[in-house]
Amino acid sequence: MKILMVLTSHDELGDTGKKTGFWLEEFAAPYYAFIDAGVDVTLASPAGGQPPLDPSSDTDDAQTKDTKRFKADSDAQQHLATTKKLADVNASDFDSVFYPGGHGPLWDLAVDQDSINLIESFIKQDKPVALVCHAPAALKNVKVDDEYLVKGKTVTGFTNTEEDAVGLTDVVPFLVEDMLKANGGHYKKAADWESFVVADGLLITGQNPASSEETAKRLMTKLNG
């Protein structure tokens, strides 16, 4: 089984002067869920090479068993440092795609044409697409048959109240919850910071960092079904 993981290349947190990128837990937990299941994992990002790590996800209080495992795993670190360019990957080479979050995707993956085309290709090839936390931002401009992919589908993603809690409501270019609703999605959520995952057809979405491992497991269940 082959799964593509797509990470952000964006590292500027709006005009705050602070850094952003991908969220370490949202990469590490799914990565090891896939690796431990014997999956062949390919990593890609818009710019290729080393994706920027959100420093907020690398603090002591943000560490989990999977982030600690990653920090001790030189092979995984090298794998991450050499992501393929998104323009050079093809959906036909993979069984599925998984998008980790972090705030970065709000700026680049939401509008990146290679990412948009890639997700549309996976859907047209009847292959599942999974995204967690802020990564559903990548669905913002994805359409199939001239309709937004999320229209009429049950979806989740980082909540407005979670964004408010981290103090970035006025910094981000858009709110994931609002965008999913505006594009016609049936948005569902659990309590803030609790694991919550929904699957609707080929689309699997997780609400927040706590949902990252469950989102990956739900994708594996779909693929093994």
C-alpha positions, 0 to 999 in steps of 0.5 A: 500500500502506498500513501502520499503525505502532503505538508505545507511549505509556508512558514510566515504567520501572517504579518505577526513576524512569527513562524508557522508551518506544519504541526509536528504531532499531526505529522508524526502520529499518522506517519508512524500509524502508516509505517507500523502498518507496513505502508510505503509513505512518500512525503511531498510539499509545494516547495520540496525539501524540508517543510517548516515546522511550527515552533509552537508544536515543538515545545515541551508541553506539545510532545507525545509518544510519536513526536518523541519517537520522531526526534529519535528517528534519524531515518524519518528526519531524513525522509522529512528533509527531502520531501518531493515537490508537489508538482512532481507527484501523481495521484495514480502512483498512490492509494491515498493521500493524507494532509497533516495540519498546522497553520501553514496550509491556510496560506499555501495549500488552500490556493496551491494549484498542484494540491488542488489538482492532486486532490481532485485526481484522487477523488476522480480515481475513487481514492480516499483523501484524509486531512486533519486540523487546519489541513482541510484548508486544502479543500477550499478551492477543490471542485468536482463536477463544478461543485465544491468537494465538501458540498453536501458532505459531513466534514470537520476541521479546526473549530472557530473556538479552538482558533480563538483559544490560540489567539489567531482568529484575526491573523489567519486568512480564513477560519476552517470551520467557516470555509467548510460551511460556506462551501456547503459542507455539513460541519460537525465538531466535538468539544474543543481539543477532543479527538473527533473524526468524520468520514463521508465517502472518500473524504476523511477529516479530523478536528484538531491535533488530538484527532491525528492518529484516529484520522490516520487509522480511519483512513487505513480502515477505509483502505483495508475495507 
